[in-house]
Amino acid sequence: MLPVLPELLGAGILILALIKARVILTRYLDLAKSQVWLRGFTAVLTGFVLVIFSLYLM
């Protein structure tokens, strides 16, 4: 195993989850046509990820 800080590993996992959620919203829910909805969902998901990460760091 590589010596990686747990905080960096947690941040990486959350970033990958955010990217996966955005791909699902864009491709499978077909929000690529509606940029306003896509930006709104992305903003909410990003806020949620930031809250989860801040709770993880406590």
mmJSON file of the N, C-alpha and C atoms, coordinates in Angstrom:
{"data_MODEL":{"atom_site":{
"group_PDB":["ATOM","ATOM","ATOM","ATOM","ATOM","ATOM","ATOM","ATOM","ATOM","ATOM","ATOM","ATOM","ATOM","ATOM","ATOM","ATOM","ATOM","ATOM","ATOM","ATOM","ATOM","ATOM","ATOM","ATOM","ATOM","ATOM","ATOM","ATOM","ATOM","ATOM","ATOM","ATOM","ATOM","ATOM","ATOM","ATOM","ATOM","ATOM","ATOM","ATOM","ATOM","ATOM","ATOM","ATOM","ATOM","ATOM","ATOM","ATOM","ATOM","ATOM","ATOM","ATOM","ATOM","ATOM","ATOM","ATOM","ATOM","ATOM","ATOM","ATOM","ATOM","ATOM","ATOM","ATOM","ATOM","ATOM","ATOM","ATOM","ATOM","ATOM","ATOM","ATOM","ATOM","ATOM","ATOM","ATOM","ATOM","ATOM","ATOM","ATOM","ATOM","ATOM","ATOM","ATOM","ATOM","ATOM","ATOM","ATOM","ATOM","ATOM","ATOM","ATOM","ATOM","ATOM","ATOM","ATOM","ATOM","ATOM","ATOM","ATOM","ATOM","ATOM","ATOM","ATOM","ATOM","ATOM","ATOM","ATOM","ATOM","ATOM","ATOM","ATOM","ATOM","ATOM","ATOM","ATOM","ATOM","ATOM","ATOM","ATOM","ATOM","ATOM","ATOM","ATOM","ATOM","ATOM","ATOM","ATOM","ATOM","ATOM","ATOM","ATOM","ATOM","ATOM","ATOM","ATOM","ATOM","ATOM","ATOM","ATOM","ATOM","ATOM","ATOM","ATOM","ATOM","ATOM","ATOM","ATOM","ATOM","ATOM","ATOM","ATOM","ATOM","ATOM","ATOM","ATOM","ATOM","ATOM","ATOM","ATOM","ATOM","ATOM","ATOM","ATOM","ATOM","ATOM","ATOM","ATOM","ATOM","ATOM","ATOM","ATOM","ATOM","ATOM"],
"id":[1,2,3,4,5,6,7,8,9,10,11,12,13,14,15,16,17,18,19,20,21,22,23,24,25,26,27,28,29,30,31,32,33,34,35,36,37,38,39,40,41,42,43,44,45,46,47,48,49,50,51,52,53,54,55,56,57,58,59,60,61,62,63,64,65,66,67,68,69,70,71,72,73,74,75,76,77,78,79,80,81,82,83,84,85,86,87,88,89,90,91,92,93,94,95,96,97,98,99,100,101,102,103,104,105,106,107,108,109,110,111,112,113,114,115,116,117,118,119,120,121,122,123,124,125,126,127,128,129,130,131,132,133,134,135,136,137,138,139,140,141,142,143,144,145,146,147,148,149,150,151,152,153,154,155,156,157,158,159,160,161,162,163,164,165,166,167,168,169,170,171,172,173,174],
"type_symbol":["N","C","C","N","C","C","N","C","C","N","C","C","N","C","C","N","C","C","N","C","C","N","C","C","N","C","C","N","C","C","N","C","C","N","C","C","N","C","C","N","C","C","N","C","C","N","C","C","N","C","C","N","C","C","N","C","C","N","C","C","N","C","C","N","C","C","N","C","C","N","C","C","N","C","C","N","C","C","N","C","C","N","C","C","N","C","C","N","C","C","N","C","C","N","C","C","N","C","C","N","C","C","N","C","C","N","C","C","N","C","C","N","C","C","N","C","C","N","C","C","N","C","C","N","C","C","N","C","C","N","C","C","N","C","C","N","C","C","N","C","C","N","C","C","N","C","C","N","C","C","N","C","C","N","C","C","N","C","C","N","C","C","N","C","C","N","C","C","N","C","C","N","C","C"],
"label_atom_id":["N","CA","C","N","CA","C","N","CA","C","N","CA","C","N","CA","C","N","CA","C","N","CA","C","N","CA","C","N","CA","C","N","CA","C","N","CA","C","N","CA","C","N","CA","C","N","CA","C","N","CA","C","N","CA","C","N","CA","C","N","CA","C","N","CA","C","N","CA","C","N","CA","C","N","CA","C","N","CA","C","N","CA","C","N","CA","C","N","CA","C","N","CA","C","N","CA","C","N","CA","C","N","CA","C","N","CA","C","N","CA","C","N","CA","C","N","CA","C","N","CA","C","N","CA","C","N","CA","C","N","CA","C","N","CA","C","N","CA","C","N","CA","C","N","CA","C","N","CA","C","N","CA","C","N","CA","C","N","CA","C","N","CA","C","N","CA","C","N","CA","C","N","CA","C","N","CA","C","N","CA","C","N","CA","C","N","CA","C","N","CA","C","N","CA","C","N","CA","C","N","CA","C"],
"label_alt_id":[null,null,null,null,null,null,null,null,null,null,null,null,null,null,null,null,null,null,null,null,null,null,null,null,null,null,null,null,null,null,null,null,null,null,null,null,null,null,null,null,null,null,null,null,null,null,null,null,null,null,null,null,null,null,null,null,null,null,null,null,null,null,null,null,null,null,null,null,null,null,null,null,null,null,null,null,null,null,null,null,null,null,null,null,null,null,null,null,null,null,null,null,null,null,null,null,null,null,null,null,null,null,null,null,null,null,null,null,null,null,null,null,null,null,null,null,null,null,null,null,null,null,null,null,null,null,null,null,null,null,null,null,null,null,null,null,null,null,null,null,null,null,null,null,null,null,null,null,null,null,null,null,null,null,null,null,null,null,null,null,null,null,null,null,null,null,null,null,null,null,null,null,null,null],
"label_comp_id":["MET","MET","MET","LEU","LEU","LEU","PRO","PRO","PRO","VAL","VAL","VAL","LEU","LEU","LEU","PRO","PRO","PRO","GLU","GLU","GLU","LEU","LEU","LEU","LEU","LEU","LEU","GLY","GLY","GLY","ALA","ALA","ALA","GLY","GLY","GLY","ILE","ILE","ILE","LEU","LEU","LEU","ILE","ILE","ILE","LEU","LEU","LEU","ALA","ALA","ALA","LEU","LEU","LEU","ILE","ILE","ILE","LYS","LYS","LYS","ALA","ALA","ALA","ARG","ARG","ARG","VAL","VAL","VAL","ILE","ILE","ILE","LEU","LEU","LEU","THR","THR","THR","ARG","ARG","ARG","TYR","TYR","TYR","LEU","LEU","LEU","ASP","ASP","ASP","LEU","LEU","LEU","ALA","ALA","ALA","LYS","LYS","LYS","SER","SER","SER","GLN","GLN","GLN","VAL","VAL","VAL","TRP","TRP","TRP","LEU","LEU","LEU","ARG","ARG","ARG","GLY","GLY","GLY","PHE","PHE","PHE","THR","THR","THR","ALA","ALA","ALA","VAL","VAL","VAL","LEU","LEU","LEU","THR","THR","THR","GLY","GLY","GLY","PHE","PHE","PHE","VAL","VAL","VAL","LEU","LEU","LEU","VAL","VAL","VAL","ILE","ILE","ILE","PHE","PHE","PHE","SER","SER","SER","LEU","LEU","LEU","TYR","TYR","TYR","LEU","LEU","LEU","MET","MET","MET"],
"label_asym_id":["A","A","A","A","A","A","A","A","A","A","A","A","A","A","A","A","A","A","A","A","A","A","A","A","A","A","A","A","A","A","A","A","A","A","A","A","A","A","A","A","A","A","A","A","A","A","A","A","A","A","A","A","A","A","A","A","A","A","A","A","A","A","A","A","A","A","A","A","A","A","A","A","A","A","A","A","A","A","A","A","A","A","A","A","A","A","A","A","A","A","A","A","A","A","A","A","A","A","A","A","A","A","A","A","A","A","A","A","A","A","A","A","A","A","A","A","A","A","A","A","A","A","A","A","A","A","A","A","A","A","A","A","A","A","A","A","A","A","A","A","A","A","A","A","A","A","A","A","A","A","A","A","A","A","A","A","A","A","A","A","A","A","A","A","A","A","A","A","A","A","A","A","A","A"],
"label_entity_id":["1","1","1","1","1","1","1","1","1","1","1","1","1","1","1","1","1","1","1","1","1","1","1","1","1","1","1","1","1","1","1","1","1","1","1","1","1","1","1","1","1","1","1","1","1","1","1","1","1","1","1","1","1","1","1","1","1","1","1","1","1","1","1","1","1","1","1","1","1","1","1","1","1","1","1","1","1","1","1","1","1","1","1","1","1","1","1","1","1","1","1","1","1","1","1","1","1","1","1","1","1","1","1","1","1","1","1","1","1","1","1","1","1","1","1","1","1","1","1","1","1","1","1","1","1","1","1","1","1","1","1","1","1","1","1","1","1","1","1","1","1","1","1","1","1","1","1","1","1","1","1","1","1","1","1","1","1","1","1","1","1","1","1","1","1","1","1","1","1","1","1","1","1","1"],
"label_seq_id":[1,1,1,2,2,2,3,3,3,4,4,4,5,5,5,6,6,6,7,7,7,8,8,8,9,9,9,10,10,10,11,11,11,12,12,12,13,13,13,14,14,14,15,15,15,16,16,16,17,17,17,18,18,18,19,19,19,20,20,20,21,21,21,22,22,22,23,23,23,24,24,24,25,25,25,26,26,26,27,27,27,28,28,28,29,29,29,30,30,30,31,31,31,32,32,32,33,33,33,34,34,34,35,35,35,36,36,36,37,37,37,38,38,38,39,39,39,40,40,40,41,41,41,42,42,42,43,43,43,44,44,44,45,45,45,46,46,46,47,47,47,48,48,48,49,49,49,50,50,50,51,51,51,52,52,52,53,53,53,54,54,54,55,55,55,56,56,56,57,57,57,58,58,58],
"pdbx_PDB_ins_code":[null,null,null,null,null,null,null,null,null,null,null,null,null,null,null,null,null,null,null,null,null,null,null,null,null,null,null,null,null,null,null,null,null,null,null,null,null,null,null,null,null,null,null,null,null,null,null,null,null,null,null,null,null,null,null,null,null,null,null,null,null,null,null,null,null,null,null,null,null,null,null,null,null,null,null,null,null,null,null,null,null,null,null,null,null,null,null,null,null,null,null,null,null,null,null,null,null,null,null,null,null,null,null,null,null,null,null,null,null,null,null,null,null,null,null,null,null,null,null,null,null,null,null,null,null,null,null,null,null,null,null,null,null,null,null,null,null,null,null,null,null,null,null,null,null,null,null,null,null,null,null,null,null,null,null,null,null,null,null,null,null,null,null,null,null,null,null,null,null,null,null,null,null,null],
"Cartn_x":[0.833,0.0,0.883,0.392,1.098,0.787,1.784,1.528,0.77,-0.542,-1.394,-2.135,-2.195,-2.934,-4.42,-5.048,-6.476,-7.342,-6.942,-7.707,-7.68,-6.52,-6.406,-7.175,-7.131,-7.871,-9.375,-9.832,-11.247,-11.685,-10.852,-11.17,-11.218,-10.297,-10.282,-11.517,-11.938,-13.137,-14.363,-14.464,-15.616,-15.614,-14.45,-14.371,-14.795,-14.35,-14.781,-16.288,-16.857,-18.31,-19.044,-18.493,-19.107,-19.044,-17.926,-17.791,-18.773,-18.899,-19.832,-21.272,-21.631,-22.986,-23.257,-22.263,-22.445,-22.596,-21.84,-21.976,-23.365,-23.855,-25.2,-26.238,-26.101,-27.051,-26.995,-25.796,-25.638,-26.116,-25.667,-25.934,-27.227,-27.417,-28.56,-29.858,-29.78,-30.981,-31.157,-30.229,-30.301,-30.425,-29.647,-29.654,-28.636,-27.979,-27.032,-27.753,-29.023,-29.808,-30.248,-30.333,-30.779,-29.641,-28.845,-27.677,-28.042,-29.19,-29.593,-29.836,-30.569,-30.824,-29.537,-28.673,-27.405,-26.544,-26.467,-25.698,-26.31,-27.633,-28.296,-28.015,-28.182,-27.894,-26.421,-25.536,-24.108,-23.78,-24.403,-24.165,-24.637,-25.81,-26.327,-25.443,-25.039,-24.171,-22.807,-22.269,-20.983,-21.094,-22.172,-22.385,-22.505,-23.22,-23.375,-22.022,-21.197,-19.872,-19.004,-19.09,-18.309,-18.743,-20.037,-20.524,-20.028,-20.106,-19.625,-18.13,-17.365,-15.915,-15.576,-16.301,-16.016,-16.364,-17.437,-17.757,-16.705,-16.162,-15.118,-13.853,-13.549,-12.334,-12.454,-13.666,-13.844,-13.365],
"Cartn_y":[-1.18,0.0,1.251,2.248,3.52,4.312,5.023,5.845,7.117,7.061,8.193,8.638,9.923,10.448,10.108,9.75,9.399,10.555,11.777,12.937,13.058,12.822,12.875,11.739,10.586,9.447,9.698,10.242,10.566,11.621,12.64,13.688,13.116,12.231,11.61,10.771,10.032,9.2,10.077,11.166,12.056,12.765,13.12,13.759,12.774,11.531,10.512,10.284,10.302,10.139,11.319,12.528,13.706,13.634,13.19,13.037,11.981,10.875,9.822,10.325,11.082,11.628,12.574,13.374,14.31,13.563,12.482,11.684,11.064,10.568,9.991,11.051,12.239,13.309,13.723,13.797,14.277,13.264,12.032,11.044,10.281,9.737,8.846,9.6,10.737,11.532,12.605,12.637,13.505,14.987,15.4,16.812,17.626,17.021,17.757,18.818,18.574,19.535,20.725,20.553,21.628,21.998,22.972,23.356,23.974,24.622,25.245,24.183,23.135,22.053,21.327,21.121,20.436,21.234,22.556,23.401,23.397,23.411,23.385,22.106,20.973,19.695,19.584,20.076,20.025,20.88,22.039,22.901,22.245,21.627,20.95,19.771,18.985,17.837,18.266,19.348,19.845,20.318,21.008,21.422,20.228,19.206,17.994,17.319,17.247,16.634,17.449,18.763,19.606,19.413,19.268,19.008,17.653,16.644,15.307,15.35,16.048,16.099,16.866,17.944,18.68,17.844,17.064,16.168,15.066,14.62,13.597,14.125,15.391,15.971,16.281,16.306,16.625,15.524],
"Cartn_z":[0.0,0.0,0.0,-0.674,-0.696,0.56,1.074,2.264,1.884,1.966,1.613,2.865,3.056,4.197,4.065,5.161,5.095,4.605,4.908,4.453,2.937,2.344,0.886,0.228,0.84,0.3,0.363,1.475,1.61,0.614,0.425,-0.552,-1.96,-2.278,-3.604,-3.863,-2.865,-3.017,-3.215,-2.464,-2.613,-3.96,-4.45,-5.777,-6.86,-6.742,-7.713,-7.652,-6.456,-6.318,-6.95,-6.807,-7.409,-8.934,-9.462,-10.918,-11.429,-10.698,-11.108,-11.087,-10.068,-9.988,-11.143,-11.514,-12.628,-13.958,-14.136,-15.354,-15.423,-14.301,-14.277,-14.611,-14.024,-14.317,-15.78,-16.322,-17.687,-18.72,-18.574,-19.622,-19.42,-18.227,-18.034,-17.786,-17.1,-16.874,-17.931,-18.885,-20.062,-19.707,-18.702,-18.325,-19.11,-20.07,-20.9,-21.725,-22.011,-22.796,-21.967,-20.659,-19.775,-18.831,-19.239,-18.457,-17.111,-17.027,-15.763,-14.696,-15.052,-14.109,-13.739,-14.723,-14.464,-13.493,-13.708,-12.787,-11.395,-11.315,-10.019,-9.248,-9.922,-9.274,-8.897,-9.748,-9.449,-8.239,-8.129,-6.974,-5.681,-5.734,-4.543,-4.164,-5.141,-4.857,-4.337,-4.885,-4.411,-2.967,-2.649,-1.26,-0.327,-0.771,0.029,0.25,-0.783,-0.66,0.293,0.23,1.145,2.598,2.825,4.187,4.674,3.84,4.222,4.519,3.695,3.896,5.164,5.456,6.682,7.911,7.847,8.956,9.096,7.988,8.02,8.697,8.487,9.049,10.542,11.058,12.5,13.392],
"occupancy":[1.0,1.0,1.0,1.0,1.0,1.0,1.0,1.0,1.0,1.0,1.0,1.0,1.0,1.0,1.0,1.0,1.0,1.0,1.0,1.0,1.0,1.0,1.0,1.0,1.0,1.0,1.0,1.0,1.0,1.0,1.0,1.0,1.0,1.0,1.0,1.0,1.0,1.0,1.0,1.0,1.0,1.0,1.0,1.0,1.0,1.0,1.0,1.0,1.0,1.0,1.0,1.0,1.0,1.0,1.0,1.0,1.0,1.0,1.0,1.0,1.0,1.0,1.0,1.0,1.0,1.0,1.0,1.0,1.0,1.0,1.0,1.0,1.0,1.0,1.0,1.0,1.0,1.0,1.0,1.0,1.0,1.0,1.0,1.0,1.0,1.0,1.0,1.0,1.0,1.0,1.0,1.0,1.0,1.0,1.0,1.0,1.0,1.0,1.0,1.0,1.0,1.0,1.0,1.0,1.0,1.0,1.0,1.0,1.0,1.0,1.0,1.0,1.0,1.0,1.0,1.0,1.0,1.0,1.0,1.0,1.0,1.0,1.0,1.0,1.0,1.0,1.0,1.0,1.0,1.0,1.0,1.0,1.0,1.0,1.0,1.0,1.0,1.0,1.0,1.0,1.0,1.0,1.0,1.0,1.0,1.0,1.0,1.0,1.0,1.0,1.0,1.0,1.0,1.0,1.0,1.0,1.0,1.0,1.0,1.0,1.0,1.0,1.0,1.0,1.0,1.0,1.0,1.0,1.0,1.0,1.0,1.0,1.0,1.0],
"B_iso_or_equiv":[0.0,0.0,0.0,0.0,0.0,0.0,0.0,0.0,0.0,0.0,0.0,0.0,0.0,0.0,0.0,0.0,0.0,0.0,0.0,0.0,0.0,0.0,0.0,0.0,0.0,0.0,0.0,0.0,0.0,0.0,0.0,0.0,0.0,0.0,0.0,0.0,0.0,0.0,0.0,0.0,0.0,0.0,0.0,0.0,0.0,0.0,0.0,0.0,0.0,0.0,0.0,0.0,0.0,0.0,0.0,0.0,0.0,0.0,0.0,0.0,0.0,0.0,0.0,0.0,0.0,0.0,0.0,0.0,0.0,0.0,0.0,0.0,0.0,0.0,0.0,0.0,0.0,0.0,0.0,0.0,0.0,0.0,0.0,0.0,0.0,0.0,0.0,0.0,0.0,0.0,0.0,0.0,0.0,0.0,0.0,0.0,0.0,0.0,0.0,0.0,0.0,0.0,0.0,0.0,0.0,0.0,0.0,0.0,0.0,0.0,0.0,0.0,0.0,0.0,0.0,0.0,0.0,0.0,0.0,0.0,0.0,0.0,0.0,0.0,0.0,0.0,0.0,0.0,0.0,0.0,0.0,0.0,0.0,0.0,0.0,0.0,0.0,0.0,0.0,0.0,0.0,0.0,0.0,0.0,0.0,0.0,0.0,0.0,0.0,0.0,0.0,0.0,0.0,0.0,0.0,0.0,0.0,0.0,0.0,0.0,0.0,0.0,0.0,0.0,0.0,0.0,0.0,0.0,0.0,0.0,0.0,0.0,0.0,0.0],
"pdbx_formal_charge":[null,null,null,null,null,null,null,null,null,null,null,null,null,null,null,null,null,null,null,null,null,null,null,null,null,null,null,null,null,null,null,null,null,null,null,null,null,null,null,null,null,null,null,null,null,null,null,null,null,null,null,null,null,null,null,null,null,null,null,null,null,null,null,null,null,null,null,null,null,null,null,null,null,null,null,null,null,null,null,null,null,null,null,null,null,null,null,null,null,null,null,null,null,null,null,null,null,null,null,null,null,null,null,null,null,null,null,null,null,null,null,null,null,null,null,null,null,null,null,null,null,null,null,null,null,null,null,null,null,null,null,null,null,null,null,null,null,null,null,null,null,null,null,null,null,null,null,null,null,null,null,null,null,null,null,null,null,null,null,null,null,null,null,null,null,null,null,null,null,null,null,null,null,null],
"auth_seq_id":[1,1,1,2,2,2,3,3,3,4,4,4,5,5,5,6,6,6,7,7,7,8,8,8,9,9,9,10,10,10,11,11,11,12,12,12,13,13,13,14,14,14,15,15,15,16,16,16,17,17,17,18,18,18,19,19,19,20,20,20,21,21,21,22,22,22,23,23,23,24,24,24,25,25,25,26,26,26,27,27,27,28,28,28,29,29,29,30,30,30,31,31,31,32,32,32,33,33,33,34,34,34,35,35,35,36,36,36,37,37,37,38,38,38,39,39,39,40,40,40,41,41,41,42,42,42,43,43,43,44,44,44,45,45,45,46,46,46,47,47,47,48,48,48,49,49,49,50,50,50,51,51,51,52,52,52,53,53,53,54,54,54,55,55,55,56,56,56,57,57,57,58,58,58],
"auth_comp_id":["MET","MET","MET","LEU","LEU","LEU","PRO","PRO","PRO","VAL","VAL","VAL","LEU","LEU","LEU","PRO","PRO","PRO","GLU","GLU","GLU","LEU","LEU","LEU","LEU","LEU","LEU","GLY","GLY","GLY","ALA","ALA","ALA","GLY","GLY","GLY","ILE","ILE","ILE","LEU","LEU","LEU","ILE","ILE","ILE","LEU","LEU","LEU","ALA","ALA","ALA","LEU","LEU","LEU","ILE","ILE","ILE","LYS","LYS","LYS","ALA","ALA","ALA","ARG","ARG","ARG","VAL","VAL","VAL","ILE","ILE","ILE","LEU","LEU","LEU","THR","THR","THR","ARG","ARG","ARG","TYR","TYR","TYR","LEU","LEU","LEU","ASP","ASP","ASP","LEU","LEU","LEU","ALA","ALA","ALA","LYS","LYS","LYS","SER","SER","SER","GLN","GLN","GLN","VAL","VAL","VAL","TRP","TRP","TRP","LEU","LEU","LEU","ARG","ARG","ARG","GLY","GLY","GLY","PHE","PHE","PHE","THR","THR","THR","ALA","ALA","ALA","VAL","VAL","VAL","LEU","LEU","LEU","THR","THR","THR","GLY","GLY","GLY","PHE","PHE","PHE","VAL","VAL","VAL","LEU","LEU","LEU","VAL","VAL","VAL","ILE","ILE","ILE","PHE","PHE","PHE","SER","SER","SER","LEU","LEU","LEU","TYR","TYR","TYR","LEU","LEU","LEU","MET","MET","MET"],
"auth_asym_id":["A","A","A","A","A","A","A","A","A","A","A","A","A","A","A","A","A","A","A","A","A","A","A","A","A","A","A","A","A","A","A","A","A","A","A","A","A","A","A","A","A","A","A","A","A","A","A","A","A","A","A","A","A","A","A","A","A","A","A","A","A","A","A","A","A","A","A","A","A","A","A","A","A","A","A","A","A","A","A","A","A","A","A","A","A","A","A","A","A","A","A","A","A","A","A","A","A","A","A","A","A","A","A","A","A","A","A","A","A","A","A","A","A","A","A","A","A","A","A","A","A","A","A","A","A","A","A","A","A","A","A","A","A","A","A","A","A","A","A","A","A","A","A","A","A","A","A","A","A","A","A","A","A","A","A","A","A","A","A","A","A","A","A","A","A","A","A","A","A","A","A","A","A","A"],
"auth_atom_id":["N","CA","C","N","CA","C","N","CA","C","N","CA","C","N","CA","C","N","CA","C","N","CA","C","N","CA","C","N","CA","C","N","CA","C","N","CA","C","N","CA","C","N","CA","C","N","CA","C","N","CA","C","N","CA","C","N","CA","C","N","CA","C","N","CA","C","N","CA","C","N","CA","C","N","CA","C","N","CA","C","N","CA","C","N","CA","C","N","CA","C","N","CA","C","N","CA","C","N","CA","C","N","CA","C","N","CA","C","N","CA","C","N","CA","C","N","CA","C","N","CA","C","N","CA","C","N","CA","C","N","CA","C","N","CA","C","N","CA","C","N","CA","C","N","CA","C","N","CA","C","N","CA","C","N","CA","C","N","CA","C","N","CA","C","N","CA","C","N","CA","C","N","CA","C","N","CA","C","N","CA","C","N","CA","C","N","CA","C","N","CA","C","N","CA","C","N","CA","C","N","CA","C"],
"pdbx_PDB_model_num":[1,1,1,1,1,1,1,1,1,1,1,1,1,1,1,1,1,1,1,1,1,1,1,1,1,1,1,1,1,1,1,1,1,1,1,1,1,1,1,1,1,1,1,1,1,1,1,1,1,1,1,1,1,1,1,1,1,1,1,1,1,1,1,1,1,1,1,1,1,1,1,1,1,1,1,1,1,1,1,1,1,1,1,1,1,1,1,1,1,1,1,1,1,1,1,1,1,1,1,1,1,1,1,1,1,1,1,1,1,1,1,1,1,1,1,1,1,1,1,1,1,1,1,1,1,1,1,1,1,1,1,1,1,1,1,1,1,1,1,1,1,1,1,1,1,1,1,1,1,1,1,1,1,1,1,1,1,1,1,1,1,1,1,1,1,1,1,1,1,1,1,1,1,1]
}}}
